[in-house]
Amino acid sequence: ISTETTLAGIHFDNCLMNAAGVYCYDADELNQIQKSAAGTFVTKSATVVPRAGNPEPRYLSTPWGSINSMGLPNKGLPYYLDYVSQQQTLFPEKRYFQSITGFNIDEDEALLKQITDSDFNGLVELNLSCPNVPGKPQTGYDFETVEQILTRVFEVYEGPLGVKLPPYFDIVHFDQMAAILNQFPLAFINSVNSIGNGLTIDAATERVSIKPKHGFGGIGGDYIKPTALANVHTFYQRLKPEIQIIGTGGVKSGQDVFEHLLCGASMVQVGTALHKEGPQIFDRLTAELQTIMQQKGYNKIADFKGKLKYLD
Ligand SMILES: O=C(O)c1[nH]c(=O)[nH]c(=O)c1Cl
């Protein structure tokens, strides 16, 4: 029973990994993922200059998930490129993900040029769910800007690259985004990022849970699994087969992993549940997935990937 997978022609021993932002801020956290049963890791989204991020409290775990307005705290791209370079030397056969996000198209280009000029041999995850120009929606919801960014990205970068997308909720938006994405030689899309601008409150103190943005933040965990599965499956139906899908959102059990794969994901990321349980979660998720596969008579992911059945 194998939970290995292939993405962009690259083989990973396990289809499970962390979601950007969780257990990937610095070398200490990344080492813990590296030592875990995860097949690989992705770094915290790196920006042109290091960022402290928003004032705390900026993350809260709730019974059904999480809310966060971290504000992109990160060590800056050079730090992560150095770390990954070390790991590439230690584990020459493994490939890692570098998440990046610019605050405009020129920053995206600058980040990609830095990666090109380094010895990075992994995959780039361009985070489109980041704050955009004030007065415009986040980049992932600004379709013209997405098209402009991807045009520029593929003029300057030649390695395997995918985009991290926010969740969509309208079928026409799925159609519009798929039409844009299918124009480009993307290695993958990662669907979904947190559901933006949720609000959790403490009824006892009558206060919001986190400090930034008057308590508004991205929602993760159980709350978002139905949205995540719908996004994974809708893009699986619409994207050209060369663009594979990383499924993210609401994964905390082997069954959740199975459901993402059934919807068409080739790789599955874990965020909120990893934050709660720690990197040993990957042992549990792998074992639970293998048990489900065994019970169903599946030996490998290809036996069931994308084979969700309809009732019609
Ligand atoms: O506040 C954050 O750092 C953050 N938080 C998220 O939930 N998703 C993101 O893409 C980012 Cl960049």
The ligand as an ORCA input file, in Angstrom:
! r2SCAN-3c Opt
* xyz 0 1
  O      -1.489     36.197      7.212
  C      -0.737     35.429      6.557
  O       0.517     35.440      6.600
  C      -1.441     34.452      5.683
  N      -2.467     33.758      6.247
  C      -3.220     32.871      5.504
  O      -4.166     32.228      6.008
  N      -2.912     32.689      4.201
  C      -1.911     33.342      3.581
  O      -1.670     33.125      2.357
  C      -1.126     34.264      4.349
  Cl      0.167     35.118      3.579
*
